[in-house]
Amino acid sequence: MKIINFIRLAVLAFLLCDIAYAHVGSPGVIYEGEAGPYQIMVNVNPPEVIPGTATVQVYITNGQVDQVLIKPIYWYAGDEGSPRADEALPVVGGQPGQYEGLTWMMSSGAASVEVTVSGSLGEGTALVPVMAVSTAQKEMPPSLGWILAVLALFLVVLMVTIIGASVSDAVEEPGFDNKKLNHRKTKGMVVAGALLCLILYGGMTWWNNWADDYRRFMYKPYQATSQVVDTERGKKLVFSIDTSYLEYRKNYLPPSYLIPDHGKLMHMFLVREGSLDAFAHLHPVRTDSLTFEVDLPPLPNGRYFVFGDIVRGNGFHETIADTMQIMGSELPVSLAAAEESPWQSSDPDDTYIISNPVLPSQSQLQYGDIVVCGKPGISTPLPDGSTAVWEHEGETLQAERLYPMTFSILDPDGEPAELQPYMGMMGHAVVMKHDGSVYIHLHPVGNYSSASQDLIARRMEDDRRLIELPPSRQFMDSVDQVVASVRAMSEEERDQYLMKQMGHSFEEDEDGEHAGHSTVVFPYAFPEPGDYRIWIQMKRNGQVLNTAFDATVE
């Protein structure tokens, strides 16, 4: 099937409005782009419980800003049916151009947050894809529960007493008293107590049913199992989505409806648990709708975090997490970027890195030449003789604050290096907290899908509520044909195709050089304090380069 037909199928699939996230413990949706004439970065932290308020941070790098407005736009209502916009205010003590605001998300399925900037350059808007779903269940503090229980008991007793008095003392003259009146009062209180108990029981039943439905439909990511098998080519990882877990999501878009991201159906990241000294960025091949396979590089033995990033048919990302054990590796541990590396992957974009562990006491293997992790403001050498620098001055990194993480690459002579596109982008980054509780895959435009942004914009122009989706097998076959055709392209053709999909250009200037392509910027807001490691992948002289940086967030 032609690529254009596939794109049409993707648009249809989006209308099912499934729910997904490309993170573990990092819920924010980050966008870098344009709002008319303004260059902006946006970080949207959706609420954990719906209805709830989303926190929106906006960083504007040019122009004099007068006002910043934010509002959610629901796919089923469109722009006209969306609520009134809320104003984002300048961040107290922040840098110029930093704004923050709250906006209510009243129902699940909000497809985007619209950011409108007004100022000296005029007015511009940007559409940030985001899905609002319930991801947590809040627990009531025991002390508050006891207080409410005592107040409820007091109100019940008070209501019973009032009703009892209203059918006895209240209908007679003051001072009148007889046994018949007392009997009427007792009877009224008993009836009132029974009715109140029935009302309370009905309310409790309704609440429990509502809570059960909430738990049942609360977002849960796919589960999977990872297995390492030996083949003639070496070790292979078999990654299988748990079929028993699919029962929970039987009303959602099935896993056969996936679309490629940067020409790949899955971006998989492996990180050695604890020491974080081994890292791999791989691209498994789909063997059926639930199973993916990929050749493993010569990673050292140990237990590994496994993160598989996929893009649903609606354009939203989802991370499937697992752990696995690698045992008995016979190949020597070496740098994938080194020319003498013994490992040759079936995918030219697969890469890995061996670095120093996060703690010196965790060193267990003699690696030889390894990549030494850098720190903010301190350069780190790369295998080809170039260096990478995280351009961040002495300022302490703060949690929940949006940063443009800027990395510059210098050639062996200390001059700005000329980078090539890597899967259609200037670079890829992975941010992970040392304990694995936070993981996210970043791009220079953020962690959202540009295809999602385009699909949402198209949906806003479409009055149809639902369009019939093509058969699962037909959709999957068409996607596999597109992925295979992209993989069969030459490196230059593939770069041009993927850059066009991302809306990028790579034009040369008058001197034949690629101006401004020695620096990569990844917008990100660390979700919580702690120690993090950040891996960067770039491409230079036809070689994928890996580097890593350590950071402490307060």
Buried (B, 14 or more C-beta within 10 A) or exposed (E): BEBEEBBBBBBBBBBBBBBBBBBBBBBBBBBBBEBBBBBBBBBBBBBBBBEBBBBBBBBBEEBEBEBBBBBBBBBBBBEEEBBEBBEBEBBEEBEEBBBBBBBBBEEBBBBBBBBBBBBEBEBBBBBBBBBBBBBEEEEEEEEEEEEEEEEEEEEBEEBBEEBBBEBBBEEEEEEEEEEEBEEBBEEBBEBBBEEBEEEEEEEEEEEEEEEEEEEEBBBEBBBBEBEBEEEEEBBBBBBBBBEEEBEBBEEBBBBBBBBBBBBBBBBBBBBBBBBBBBBBBBBBBBEEBBBBBBBBBBBBBBEBBBBBBBBBBBBBBBBBBBEBEBEEBEBEBBBBBEEEBEBEBEBEBBBBBBBBBBEEEEEEBEBEEBBEBBEBEEBBBBBBEBBBBBBBEEEEBEEBBBBBBBBBBBBEEEEBBBBBBBBBBBBBBBBBBBEBEBBBBBBBBBBBBBBBBBBBEEBBEEEEEEEEBBEBEEBBEBBBBBBEBBBEBEEEEBBBBBBEBBEBEBEEEEEEEBEEBBBBBBBBBBBEBBBBBBBBBBBBEEBBBBBBBBBEBE
